[in-house]
Every structure is written in C-alpha cells, then in structure tokens.
Amino acid sequence: MTLAIVSLGLMGLLFGGLLAFAAKKFAVEVDPRVEMIQSYLLGANCGACGYAGCGQFAEEVVAGRAPLNACSPGGSAVSQKIAELLGMEAPSAESRLVAQLVCVGDCETAKEKATYDGYRECKAALMFGGGAKACRFGCIGEGTCARICPVEAITMSKTGLPVIDTAACISCGKCKNDCPRQVIEMVSAKTLHYVRCKSQDKGKQVREVCSRGCIACNRCVKECPVTAIRMENNLAIIDGFICNNCGACVEACPQKTIV
C-alpha cells in the first residue's frame, strides 16, 4: 500500500515537472502592445471591426493586418492612441456613424394583414408570412434589434417601432446586420434629414399598406435647392455629402416621411 502511494507521488512529481517544462518551453510571448491596445478599446467585443473580439483586433493591429481606425465604437480617439503607441500616423478623423431607423410604419400608420402570435423575433416572424404588417419592406417590429444591442441604445416604442438613442450608439452595426428587412442603416451622426421608408412600391400600392410611406411624388426632389435628392426605384434618396440640412424636403414631403 505504502509502495503504491509513493509510486503515485513520484509519478505525479514527474508529470508535474514535465508539464512545467512544456509550459515554459512552448510558452507564447504576448506583445505588451496588444494588451495596451486592448486597454484602449471599449471591451464590448461587438465585432464591428470585422474580428471575433477586441483581443483579436488588438493582435491584428499590432501585426499590421488591421486598420488603425477599424474600431468604430472607439472612434478617432482610440485610433489616435493606437497610432501613437505604434509610432504611426493617425488616420484622418471621419464623422461617427450611428444607427438610424428608416421606417415610419408603426402600428398606427402601417396596416396589418394578419395577427402574429409566434416567437417574438423578427426573423421568425418573417418566416411565417412575413410578419403581421402588410408592407413587405417595413419594420417587422418584434424588437430583435433592441435585444441584441450591446449597450441598450435601442428601445421599442409603444407603437411598435425601435427608438434609437444615437448618443448611446457605439456604431457596432449589430442591429443593422441582424435586421431581416434592412430598415436600420448606419449614417453619419451629422446627418439631420433622412427618408424613413424603404418601400420600392408605387405610390398607390404604398398608400394601401401605409399612410406615411414614400409615394415617389418627387416634391422633395423639386424643392431641394442643392439637388441632393434623387428618386430611385420609387424611393427618395438623400445624398448626405451634398445635403446642406436646409430642411426644404421636410416641409415639402406630403407624407411626412422625411424627418
């Protein structure tokens, strides 16, 4: 019995020594710059940079395989710190992107074609007849975007549409990427006017399913003093680079679709 215990003890010491040797021999040294860059990041692991998380992004930046400004939630402040650490020139600061809803079809303006009583998830509702609303382009309204937002910048209104707090938005794009109808877009935080509609149907068809959807009347196009608006596939498109935020299109729109 005593011999067996001693033998097990010796084997334990032997294997422990081998493991310690292997750990030291094959240890992977971590570049201290990687840890430093990680400390600059928000730690949301949102994936907006295109990598699995903040740790991988930091590794790729140090290795020269990722752009310094790929962390959109951190913005220019983070990219500036990374550039200084790596002894590189900081990329030019660009306007921060924020999520914006481009649909005005809530339960008071969009007509329903059916009652959906299934799993409260937008993609699930889309699988069963496209959800309750009659508009085939509009927000489904099951609130998936609000649930997946890592910083709780999205809430659902009483009328069934997402409300986005642009001040809290970290530009991760999760809501946009997960929206099955693509009614959430990433736009410049400086943009004041945008079309809250995605419908490409003709005016008569739009009116049949939504009282506030874009009817392609062209009034906004005619009233824009800087020709920043064009009509494409029966939908008004505002060019944010040309728009001077005068508000003429808001006043001209009979549907109050431009806000």
Contacts in CASP RR format, 6 or more apart in sequence:
PFRMAT RR
TARGET T0000
AUTHOR 0000-0000-0000
METHOD contacts of the structure
MODEL  1
MTLAIVSLGLMGLLFGGLLAFAAKKFAVEVDPRVEMIQSYLLGANCGACG
YAGCGQFAEEVVAGRAPLNACSPGGSAVSQKIAELLGMEAPSAESRLVAQ
LVCVGDCETAKEKATYDGYRECKAALMFGGGAKACRFGCIGEGTCARICP
VEAITMSKTGLPVIDTAACISCGKCKNDCPRQVIEMVSAKTLHYVRCKSQ
DKGKQVREVCSRGCIACNRCVKECPVTAIRMENNLAIIDGFICNNCGACV
EACPQKTIV
31 59 0 8 1.000
31 62 0 8 1.000
33 62 0 8 1.000
33 85 0 8 1.000
33 86 0 8 1.000
34 55 0 8 1.000
34 58 0 8 1.000
34 59 0 8 1.000
34 62 0 8 1.000
35 58 0 8 1.000
36 85 0 8 1.000
37 57 0 8 1.000
37 58 0 8 1.000
37 61 0 8 1.000
37 62 0 8 1.000
37 82 0 8 1.000
37 85 0 8 1.000
38 54 0 8 1.000
38 55 0 8 1.000
38 58 0 8 1.000
40 78 0 8 1.000
40 81 0 8 1.000
40 82 0 8 1.000
40 85 0 8 1.000
41 54 0 8 1.000
41 55 0 8 1.000
41 57 0 8 1.000
41 58 0 8 1.000
41 71 0 8 1.000
41 74 0 8 1.000
41 78 0 8 1.000
42 54 0 8 1.000
42 71 0 8 1.000
42 73 0 8 1.000
42 74 0 8 1.000
42 170 0 8 1.000
43 54 0 8 1.000
44 54 0 8 1.000
44 73 0 8 1.000
44 150 0 8 1.000
44 151 0 8 1.000
44 170 0 8 1.000
44 172 0 8 1.000
45 52 0 8 1.000
45 53 0 8 1.000
45 54 0 8 1.000
46 53 0 8 1.000
46 73 0 8 1.000
46 150 0 8 1.000
46 170 0 8 1.000
46 172 0 8 1.000
46 173 0 8 1.000
46 174 0 8 1.000
47 53 0 8 1.000
47 57 0 8 1.000
47 172 0 8 1.000
47 174 0 8 1.000
48 70 0 8 1.000
48 71 0 8 1.000
48 72 0 8 1.000
48 73 0 8 1.000
48 170 0 8 1.000
48 171 0 8 1.000
48 172 0 8 1.000
48 173 0 8 1.000
48 174 0 8 1.000
49 57 0 8 1.000
49 66 0 8 1.000
49 70 0 8 1.000
49 71 0 8 1.000
49 72 0 8 1.000
50 57 0 8 1.000
50 70 0 8 1.000
51 57 0 8 1.000
51 60 0 8 1.000
51 66 0 8 1.000
51 70 0 8 1.000
54 71 0 8 1.000
57 66 0 8 1.000
57 70 0 8 1.000
57 71 0 8 1.000
60 66 0 8 1.000
61 67 0 8 1.000
61 68 0 8 1.000
61 70 0 8 1.000
61 82 0 8 1.000
61 86 0 8 1.000
62 86 0 8 1.000
67 91 0 8 1.000
68 79 0 8 1.000
68 82 0 8 1.000
68 83 0 8 1.000
68 86 0 8 1.000
68 88 0 8 1.000
68 90 0 8 1.000
68 91 0 8 1.000
69 75 0 8 1.000
69 76 0 8 1.000
69 79 0 8 1.000
69 91 0 8 1.000
69 94 0 8 1.000
71 78 0 8 1.000
71 79 0 8 1.000
72 96 0 8 1.000
72 97 0 8 1.000
72 170 0 8 1.000
72 171 0 8 1.000
72 172 0 8 1.000
73 170 0 8 1.000
73 171 0 8 1.000
73 172 0 8 1.000
74 170 0 8 1.000
75 96 0 8 1.000
75 171 0 8 1.000
76 90 0 8 1.000
76 93 0 8 1.000
76 94 0 8 1.000
79 90 0 8 1.000
79 91 0 8 1.000
80 90 0 8 1.000
83 89 0 8 1.000
83 90 0 8 1.000
83 91 0 8 1.000
84 90 0 8 1.000
95 188 0 8 1.000
95 189 0 8 1.000
95 190 0 8 1.000
96 171 0 8 1.000
96 188 0 8 1.000
96 189 0 8 1.000
97 171 0 8 1.000
97 186 0 8 1.000
97 187 0 8 1.000
97 188 0 8 1.000
97 189 0 8 1.000
98 164 0 8 1.000
98 166 0 8 1.000
98 169 0 8 1.000
98 171 0 8 1.000
98 186 0 8 1.000
98 187 0 8 1.000
98 188 0 8 1.000
98 189 0 8 1.000
99 153 0 8 1.000
99 154 0 8 1.000
99 164 0 8 1.000
99 166 0 8 1.000
99 169 0 8 1.000
99 171 0 8 1.000
99 173 0 8 1.000
99 175 0 8 1.000
99 176 0 8 1.000
99 184 0 8 1.000
99 185 0 8 1.000
99 186 0 8 1.000
100 164 0 8 1.000
100 166 0 8 1.000
100 184 0 8 1.000
100 185 0 8 1.000
100 186 0 8 1.000
100 187 0 8 1.000
100 191 0 8 1.000
100 194 0 8 1.000
101 139 0 8 1.000
101 161 0 8 1.000
101 162 0 8 1.000
101 163 0 8 1.000
101 164 0 8 1.000
101 183 0 8 1.000
101 184 0 8 1.000
101 196 0 8 1.000
102 183 0 8 1.000
102 184 0 8 1.000
102 185 0 8 1.000
102 194 0 8 1.000
102 195 0 8 1.000
102 196 0 8 1.000
102 197 0 8 1.000
102 198 0 8 1.000
103 137 0 8 1.000
103 138 0 8 1.000
103 139 0 8 1.000
103 161 0 8 1.000
103 181 0 8 1.000
103 183 0 8 1.000
103 196 0 8 1.000
103 197 0 8 1.000
103 198 0 8 1.000
104 161 0 8 1.000
104 196 0 8 1.000
104 197 0 8 1.000
104 210 0 8 1.000
104 212 0 8 1.000
104 213 0 8 1.000
104 256 0 8 1.000
104 257 0 8 1.000
104 259 0 8 1.000
105 133 0 8 1.000
105 135 0 8 1.000
105 138 0 8 1.000
105 139 0 8 1.000
105 161 0 8 1.000
105 210 0 8 1.000
105 212 0 8 1.000
105 213 0 8 1.000
106 157 0 8 1.000
106 159 0 8 1.000
106 160 0 8 1.000
106 161 0 8 1.000
107 159 0 8 1.000
107 160 0 8 1.000
108 159 0 8 1.000
109 210 0 8 1.000
109 211 0 8 1.000
109 212 0 8 1.000
109 213 0 8 1.000
110 133 0 8 1.000
110 134 0 8 1.000
110 135 0 8 1.000
110 138 0 8 1.000
110 209 0 8 1.000
110 210 0 8 1.000
110 211 0 8 1.000
111 133 0 8 1.000
111 134 0 8 1.000
111 135 0 8 1.000
111 208 0 8 1.000
111 209 0 8 1.000
111 210 0 8 1.000
112 132 0 8 1.000
112 133 0 8 1.000
112 134 0 8 1.000
113 132 0 8 1.000
113 133 0 8 1.000
113 134 0 8 1.000
114 129 0 8 1.000
114 131 0 8 1.000
114 132 0 8 1.000
115 132 0 8 1.000
116 125 0 8 1.000
116 128 0 8 1.000
116 131 0 8 1.000
116 132 0 8 1.000
118 124 0 8 1.000
118 125 0 8 1.000
118 128 0 8 1.000
119 125 0 8 1.000
120 142 0 8 1.000
120 143 0 8 1.000
121 142 0 8 1.000
121 143 0 8 1.000
121 144 0 8 1.000
122 140 0 8 1.000
122 141 0 8 1.000
122 142 0 8 1.000
122 143 0 8 1.000
122 144 0 8 1.000
122 145 0 8 1.000
122 178 0 8 1.000
122 179 0 8 1.000
122 180 0 8 1.000
122 181 0 8 1.000
123 144 0 8 1.000
123 180 0 8 1.000
124 142 0 8 1.000
125 131 0 8 1.000
125 132 0 8 1.000
125 140 0 8 1.000
125 141 0 8 1.000
125 142 0 8 1.000
126 140 0 8 1.000
126 180 0 8 1.000
126 181 0 8 1.000
130 136 0 8 1.000
130 140 0 8 1.000
131 140 0 8 1.000
132 140 0 8 1.000
133 139 0 8 1.000
133 140 0 8 1.000
133 141 0 8 1.000
133 209 0 8 1.000
134 208 0 8 1.000
134 209 0 8 1.000
134 210 0 8 1.000
135 199 0 8 1.000
135 206 0 8 1.000
135 209 0 8 1.000
135 210 0 8 1.000
136 201 0 8 1.000
137 181 0 8 1.000
137 183 0 8 1.000
137 197 0 8 1.000
137 198 0 8 1.000
137 199 0 8 1.000
137 200 0 8 1.000
137 201 0 8 1.000
138 181 0 8 1.000
138 183 0 8 1.000
138 198 0 8 1.000
138 199 0 8 1.000
138 210 0 8 1.000
139 161 0 8 1.000
139 162 0 8 1.000
139 181 0 8 1.000
139 183 0 8 1.000
140 180 0 8 1.000
140 181 0 8 1.000
141 156 0 8 1.000
141 160 0 8 1.000
141 161 0 8 1.000
141 162 0 8 1.000
143 156 0 8 1.000
143 162 0 8 1.000
144 178 0 8 1.000
144 179 0 8 1.000
145 154 0 8 1.000
145 162 0 8 1.000
145 175 0 8 1.000
145 178 0 8 1.000
145 179 0 8 1.000
145 184 0 8 1.000
146 152 0 8 1.000
146 154 0 8 1.000
146 155 0 8 1.000
146 156 0 8 1.000
146 162 0 8 1.000
148 174 0 8 1.000
148 175 0 8 1.000
148 178 0 8 1.000
149 174 0 8 1.000
149 175 0 8 1.000
150 170 0 8 1.000
150 172 0 8 1.000
150 174 0 8 1.000
151 168 0 8 1.000
151 169 0 8 1.000
151 170 0 8 1.000
152 168 0 8 1.000
153 164 0 8 1.000
153 165 0 8 1.000
153 166 0 8 1.000
153 168 0 8 1.000
153 169 0 8 1.000
153 170 0 8 1.000
154 162 0 8 1.000
154 163 0 8 1.000
154 164 0 8 1.000
154 165 0 8 1.000
154 175 0 8 1.000
155 162 0 8 1.000
155 163 0 8 1.000
155 165 0 8 1.000
156 162 0 8 1.000
156 163 0 8 1.000
157 163 0 8 1.000
162 175 0 8 1.000
162 184 0 8 1.000
164 175 0 8 1.000
164 184 0 8 1.000
166 189 0 8 1.000
171 186 0 8 1.000
173 186 0 8 1.000
175 184 0 8 1.000
176 182 0 8 1.000
176 184 0 8 1.000
176 185 0 8 1.000
176 186 0 8 1.000
181 198 0 8 1.000
182 198 0 8 1.000
183 198 0 8 1.000
187 194 0 8 1.000
188 240 0 8 1.000
191 240 0 8 1.000
191 243 0 8 1.000
191 245 0 8 1.000
192 245 0 8 1.000
192 247 0 8 1.000
193 238 0 8 1.000
193 243 0 8 1.000
193 245 0 8 1.000
193 247 0 8 1.000
193 249 0 8 1.000
193 250 0 8 1.000
193 258 0 8 1.000
193 259 0 8 1.000
194 238 0 8 1.000
194 258 0 8 1.000
194 259 0 8 1.000
195 214 0 8 1.000
195 235 0 8 1.000
195 236 0 8 1.000
195 237 0 8 1.000
195 238 0 8 1.000
195 257 0 8 1.000
195 258 0 8 1.000
196 257 0 8 1.000
196 258 0 8 1.000
196 259 0 8 1.000
197 212 0 8 1.000
197 213 0 8 1.000
197 214 0 8 1.000
197 235 0 8 1.000
197 236 0 8 1.000
197 257 0 8 1.000
198 235 0 8 1.000
199 206 0 8 1.000
199 210 0 8 1.000
199 213 0 8 1.000
199 214 0 8 1.000
199 234 0 8 1.000
199 235 0 8 1.000
200 233 0 8 1.000
200 234 0 8 1.000
200 235 0 8 1.000
201 209 0 8 1.000
201 234 0 8 1.000
202 216 0 8 1.000
202 234 0 8 1.000
203 215 0 8 1.000
203 216 0 8 1.000
203 217 0 8 1.000
203 234 0 8 1.000
206 213 0 8 1.000
206 214 0 8 1.000
206 215 0 8 1.000
206 234 0 8 1.000
207 215 0 8 1.000
211 255 0 8 1.000
212 255 0 8 1.000
212 256 0 8 1.000
212 257 0 8 1.000
213 255 0 8 1.000
213 257 0 8 1.000
214 234 0 8 1.000
214 235 0 8 1.000
214 236 0 8 1.000
214 255 0 8 1.000
214 257 0 8 1.000
215 254 0 8 1.000
215 255 0 8 1.000
216 231 0 8 1.000
216 234 0 8 1.000
216 235 0 8 1.000
216 236 0 8 1.000
217 254 0 8 1.000
217 255 0 8 1.000
218 231 0 8 1.000
219 252 0 8 1.000
219 253 0 8 1.000
219 254 0 8 1.000
220 229 0 8 1.000
220 236 0 8 1.000
220 248 0 8 1.000
220 249 0 8 1.000
220 252 0 8 1.000
220 253 0 8 1.000
220 258 0 8 1.000
221 229 0 8 1.000
221 230 0 8 1.000
221 231 0 8 1.000
221 236 0 8 1.000
222 252 0 8 1.000
223 248 0 8 1.000
223 249 0 8 1.000
223 251 0 8 1.000
223 252 0 8 1.000
224 248 0 8 1.000
224 249 0 8 1.000
225 244 0 8 1.000
225 246 0 8 1.000
225 248 0 8 1.000
226 242 0 8 1.000
226 243 0 8 1.000
226 244 0 8 1.000
226 246 0 8 1.000
227 242 0 8 1.000
228 238 0 8 1.000
228 239 0 8 1.000
228 240 0 8 1.000
228 242 0 8 1.000
228 243 0 8 1.000
228 244 0 8 1.000
229 236 0 8 1.000
229 237 0 8 1.000
229 238 0 8 1.000
229 239 0 8 1.000
229 243 0 8 1.000
229 249 0 8 1.000
230 236 0 8 1.000
230 237 0 8 1.000
230 239 0 8 1.000
231 237 0 8 1.000
236 249 0 8 1.000
236 257 0 8 1.000
236 258 0 8 1.000
238 249 0 8 1.000
238 258 0 8 1.000
249 258 0 8 1.000
250 258 0 8 1.000
250 259 0 8 1.000
END
